[in-house]
Amino acid sequence: MVTGLFVVVAAFFGGNVASKLSQGGFDAPSEQSVHAANVLASEFHNGSDNFVILVHATSGNVSSPRVAAAGNALTRTLAAQPHMANVMSYWSLDSIALLRTSNLQDALVVGRITGTQNEVTHEEPIIAAALTARPNSSKNGAITFQIGGFGAAFHEVDTVVEHDLLHAEEIAFPLTLLLLFFVFGSLVSAATPLIIAAVAVIGTLLELRLLNGVTPVSIYAVNLATVLGLGLAIDYSLFIVTRFREELSAGQDTATALEETMAHAGRTVAGSAVTMAAAASALLVFPLVFLRSFAYSGIAVVLLAGAAALVVLPAVLALLGPRINSLTVWRRSVRPPVEGFWSKTARAVMHRPVLVIIPVVVGLAVLAAPVVHLRLGDLDDRVLSPTDQVRQVDDTLRSDFGQGQTDALQVVVPHTGHTTPQQQAAFAVRLSKLPDVQRVDSSSGIYSHGTDLGGPASYLAQFRGNAGIWYSVIPRGNGLSSSGETLVRAIRAAPAPFAILVGGLPANLVDSTSIIIHDLPSALLLVGGATFLVLMLLFRSLFIPLKALVLSTATLAATFGVMVWIFQEGHLSKSLDFTPTGSLIDTMPVLMFCVAFGLSMDYEVFLVSRMKELHENGLDNENAVVGGVQQTGRIITAAALLMSIVFLSLLTSSVAFMKLFAVGLALAVLLDAFIVRGLLVPAIMKLAGNACWWAPPFLRPMAPLPRPRARHLPDADIADVVAPRAGN
């Protein structure tokens, strides 16, 4: 009853949390590029053009009288919209050549939606709708137009992601329920994970709503809460419900079966939740709202899923008792056989451990090799499908107006001091001569390779303020490529007669990437140290946590290598329907690392807990390992497949970084569950022998793992586990 009330209250207050959260958060306030944008907005009432209208002349050309009249009318209408500033067009700037194509068929109207990223994203569709609905000469065939720019792209990404996530859930939920039914054979048992998922996901939405009142939270945190909440609910429920059914099948009454389940499976789930939360907490190290929001969401959904599994699920199981097996449509053994596929595999591996380790490690190394070419990039419209209208407009801007047009740099001079107009113009000339610069627009003129191309006075006036000036530097190629990053550093290093601030998308990328790289060692130390400490205390061993860290690192290296090969270098781009950009969005590898690392620890805790239990019950190291692999093989396989279904459902999205997230996390889970846990763990633990369970003196006085009062593994079963070893 209390749980039901909590879910209702959380759903009421947290259900609409998405409308309250931040759309931005990709930059840190301390970045120079952010400071430049703030000065540009406050002192010059200017900034990056985030709203672009691509106008096409349906008859004649953009200089034809009817087309010019329609273009001027469209410019005035845009300028009249609330929250619009700095509106200019080919026609309002005396037919400036920079804003038209060479064939005179297309021209631009540009402007800036003022305010924060939230306000830009909110206002963009309103302004677009007002332009589309207006009665003007575009209705009589003089012009047609399409809307693009960074504001439109950002809004489009948000809209598409929200739609695609709902579509993915529609696919994942029925497939998950079907596979759960296949695993349990009982409709009642299969439905129990949905209870945990509801508590975890809806509770996290409430937490994000409350937290948003204190600190900004990114809207994308909701996506993680949904996907991870469902996945962890499946993992934790599988482990606890399976153990409870095993205890019941061994003849225990409900109370004893539940007590034994929580003493072992409950302890394991608690350890797993703490480890996963520690991995998510590493994202708090970074000053980016986007990454910190995933920490808030990840920690909350993990702890809520763990709490629900440890508090709510036992209450449900106590009420159901043997009825947990109700509505059984097909029967299968509740307890895994003592000898089966997984035990045979483990024995074969442990018979020749070195011969298994070498090819597996070589294979993982081959998969990991491309990671040395990892390059971090920024989010832009190319994450959208090539068929998306906003993407098509921006593609046209790149191809017909110069690729760097959408990635302009702003060089802001807050105070010119005692410099003369000649010195200010000379600096513009110097900037225009830098490699990879197409042109420089300034208050003194438009410069290309040192040559003054002139320019309308009405256009040049925007580059001068009361106390300072600013320059618009247009890169020759893609400003978000390595050449664009080099250009940012070259401008910042260039001698200048005054203090400058460099902003714009390429500068944002350089700054955010530098912050991530700077803070990454601290995050790795935090997640590694916390994981080592939790596993050391949980298993009272130094070898187990060290092995877990090494194997998880190997899994993640292989995963990131494959992600670079696919999404950065573009292999399989046609099959997966995305556009490779030569980089991965800078925040995605960090986010994927924390989530994948936590999930790998999930399976580590599940597997080693059962091995530890068998070892404490008197089995030697080898038989404890074989028994642990066999008894958890079915459940870890099911959990990995279920988690992969949840992740791979995101492949239905048309946004590239959602596909990256889907493939990357699914691959990490499957590699960890089948290759690492099935092959490397038995082989390494065979070579380590009893050192696996050695504990230093300061750990030994701790209370041992609870020994089952019930014979979870009967004496006959122990004999069956040991017997095959004697025959080898």
HELIX and SHEET records of a PDB file:
HELIX    1   1 VAL A    2  GLY A   14  1                                  13    
HELIX    2   2 VAL A   17  LYS A   20  5                                   4    
HELIX    3   3 GLN A   32  PHE A   44  1                                  13    
HELIX    4   4 PRO A   65  ALA A   79  1                                  15    
HELIX    5   5 ALA A   97  LEU A   99  5                                   3    
HELIX    6   6 GLN A  117  ALA A  133  1                                  17    
HELIX    7   7 SER A  137  ASN A  140  5                                   4    
HELIX    8   8 PHE A  150  PHE A  184  1                                  35    
HELIX    9   9 LEU A  187  ASN A  212  1                                  26    
HELIX   10  10 ALA A  221  SER A  249  1                                  29    
HELIX   11  11 THR A  254  THR A  261  1                                   8    
HELIX   12  12 MET A  262  GLY A  266  3                                   5    
HELIX   13  13 ARG A  267  SER A  281  1                                  15    
HELIX   14  14 ALA A  282  VAL A  285  5                                   4    
HELIX   15  15 VAL A  289  ALA A  307  1                                  19    
HELIX   16  16 ALA A  308  VAL A  312  3                                   5    
HELIX   17  17 LEU A  313  LEU A  320  1                                   8    
HELIX   18  18 GLY A  321  ASN A  325  5                                   5    
HELIX   19  19 PHE A  341  HIS A  351  1                                  11    
HELIX   20  20 PRO A  353  ALA A  368  1                                  16    
HELIX   21  21 ALA A  369  HIS A  373  5                                   5    
HELIX   22  22 ASP A  381  VAL A  383  5                                   3    
HELIX   23  23 GLN A  389  ASP A  400  1                                  12    
HELIX   24  24 GLN A  403  ASP A  407  5                                   5    
HELIX   25  25 PRO A  421  SER A  432  1                                  12    
HELIX   26  26 ALA A  457  LEU A  460  1                                   4    
HELIX   27  27 ALA A  461  PHE A  463  5                                   3    
HELIX   28  28 SER A  482  ALA A  493  1                                  12    
HELIX   29  29 LEU A  505  PHE A  539  1                                  35    
HELIX   30  30 PHE A  543  MET A  563  1                                  21    
HELIX   31  31 VAL A  564  GLN A  568  3                                   5    
HELIX   32  32 SER A  573  LEU A  576  1                                   4    
HELIX   33  33 THR A  587  GLU A  616  1                                  30    
HELIX   34  34 ASN A  621  LEU A  648  1                                  28    
HELIX   35  35 SER A  649  THR A  652  5                                   4    
HELIX   36  36 ALA A  656  LEU A  670  1                                  15    
HELIX   37  37 LEU A  671  LEU A  680  3                                  10    
HELIX   38  38 VAL A  681  ALA A  688  1                                   8    
HELIX   39  39 GLY A  689  TRP A  693  5                                   5    
HELIX   40  40 ASP A  715  ALA A  726  1                                  12    
SHEET    1   A 4 MET A  84  SER A  89  0                                        
SHEET    2   A 4 ASP A 106  ILE A 113 -1                                        
SHEET    3   A 4 PHE A  51  ALA A  57 -1                                        
SHEET    4   A 4 ILE A 143  GLY A 148 -1                                        
SHEET    1   B 2 LEU A 376  GLY A 377  0                                        
SHEET    2   B 2 LEU A 584  ILE A 585  1                                        
SHEET    1   C 6 THR A 451  ASP A 452  0                                        
SHEET    2   C 6 GLY A 445  SER A 448 -1                                        
SHEET    3   C 6 VAL A 437  SER A 442 -1                                        
SHEET    4   C 6 ILE A 469  PRO A 475 -1                                        
SHEET    5   C 6 LEU A 409  VAL A 413 -1                                        
SHEET    6   C 6 LEU A 501  GLY A 504 -1                                        
END                                                                             
